[in-house]
Amino acid sequence: MSDTDIALSLQSEVQAAIAEKIPLRIQGGGSKAFYGRTSQGKCLAVAPHCGIIDYEPSELVITARAGTPLKTINAQLAAQGQHLAFEPPHFGSTATLGGTIACGFSGSSRPYLGAARDFVLGVKCITGKGEMLHFGGQVMKNVAGYDVSRLMVGALGSLGVLLEISCRVLPMPVQQVSLRLPVDNEAQALQQLTHWNTQCLPLTASCFDGEAVWLRLAGVEISQARQKVLAELVSQEIASAFWENLREQQLGFFTSTQTPLWRLSVPPTAPSLNLGKSIIEWGGGLRWVYSDLPAEQIRAAVEKIGGHATLFRGGDRTAEVFHPLPPVLRKLHERLRQQFDPDNILNPSHFSTHW
């Protein structure tokens, strides 16, 4: 079956589901099935719709079908000395580009180089009305008015079945070094992260792993950074393993299988929340916390300092896993859903009026 036939087949499945009022469970590689509420409905398999459609290294843009394995994308880009600068986690060898964009996941470089949403230029999708639509394009200037293509990032398929995605890519850094700065406690780590965030250095990642603050610098100014902190340099082999294990949640911290794992987005300068065992990324703005505390208590503590909390792994997946939205944003979410999927067909369990 040709790629066009696969796309038309997917559209036919969506249209049939609409006619029969049958909810659909959109599935790519299944590597992120743990995320969000427990999925329900008839499976709509997108993985067969795969392959790179267009890639011109000089244009710094790649366009691929949603089912294309993320490892295939990365390999193709690496061969040309380029990469997806938002460093999306895979969480498994079957990860696809469509699943990555639908979840909106970004890695360690997110606060320094941008989030997944910042790199998406255009998408082709099937809406909950059974329409096959194309939004955006392959260059920044093609994006005019309301940017629907970026609206699909993080929507978990609840606004449309992604078929094709165009992403902006960047050259790999010429130089890259990592630093490890031992600290005594979380409060000291937060002070260090705040300090380094204010320095005129090319930071691309930061983390407190419970024992030390890790920093990654990349670009043409590395020589200046090396002169300032030469004694703290970590070997490239050890550093590469650390950042990869952090991105894929394979550090020792992430080995707990019983306690719910929370993802807290907070102001970088926020103090320690003391909600449970934690690890810190994004210069202090992202806190991973294992906690058995009630969801209401965790969210109240985070909301008090201007953040929001997501139940990332474990816990009750049938309840709401995302932070409640303010009333105005909640209404906006509902109106968007009504426009894109009025019959609540696409990933209904994943549609949320929460962060």
Secondary structure, DSSP 4 states (H G I P E B T S, - for coil): --HHHHHHHHHHHHHHHHHHT--EEEESSSTTTTSSSPP-SEEEE-TTS--EEEEEGGGTEEEEETTSBHHHHHHHHHTTTEE-TT----SSTT-BHHHHHHHT---TTHHHH--HHHHEEEEEEE-TTS-EEEEE-SSGGG--SS-HHHHTTTSTTSS-EEEEEEEE-EEPPS-EEEEEEE-SSHHHHHHHHHHHHTSSS-EEEEEE-SSEEEEEEESTTHHHHHHHHGGGEE-HHHHHHHHHHHHTT-SGGGG-SSSPEEEEE--TTPPP--SSEEEEEGGGTEEEEE--S-HHHHHHHHHHTT-EEEEEESS-TTS--SPBPPHHHHHHHHHHHHHH-TT--BSTTT--SB-
